[in-house]
Amino acid sequence: MDQKAAIMIVIEHFGDIKPGTKCSAVFFDAERIRREREFHAKLYSENGVYDPAIRRDMVAANVPDEPYWLVSLKTGNSETGERTRLHRVDARTGKVLPEHF
């Protein structure tokens, strides 16, 4: 799967993407997933989640284990304000993952 395929999966999944929407996708491989887990763990720790087991569970609930594409859809303009929607697509199955963020 490539960037274009991941974007098309999200567009087809939701079906309500307006013309002019800016689309992009970033692939999260094992290294990026590791860094994302570290980021979330640090964020939760800084916000008062000190129990390592709880922090691990929170990170696991918000960061997939397997490689995925993070697809960004930006709608609107400078006058009405931009709205960004983020969606994850499993790189192995091509399925849109449930939103946890």
Buried (B, 14 or more C-beta within 10 A) or exposed (E): BEBEEBBBBBBEBEEEBEEEBEBEBEBBEEEBBEEBBEEBBEBBEEEEBEEEEEBEEBBEEBBBEEBBBBBBBBBBEEEEEEEEBEBBBBBEEBEBBEEEE
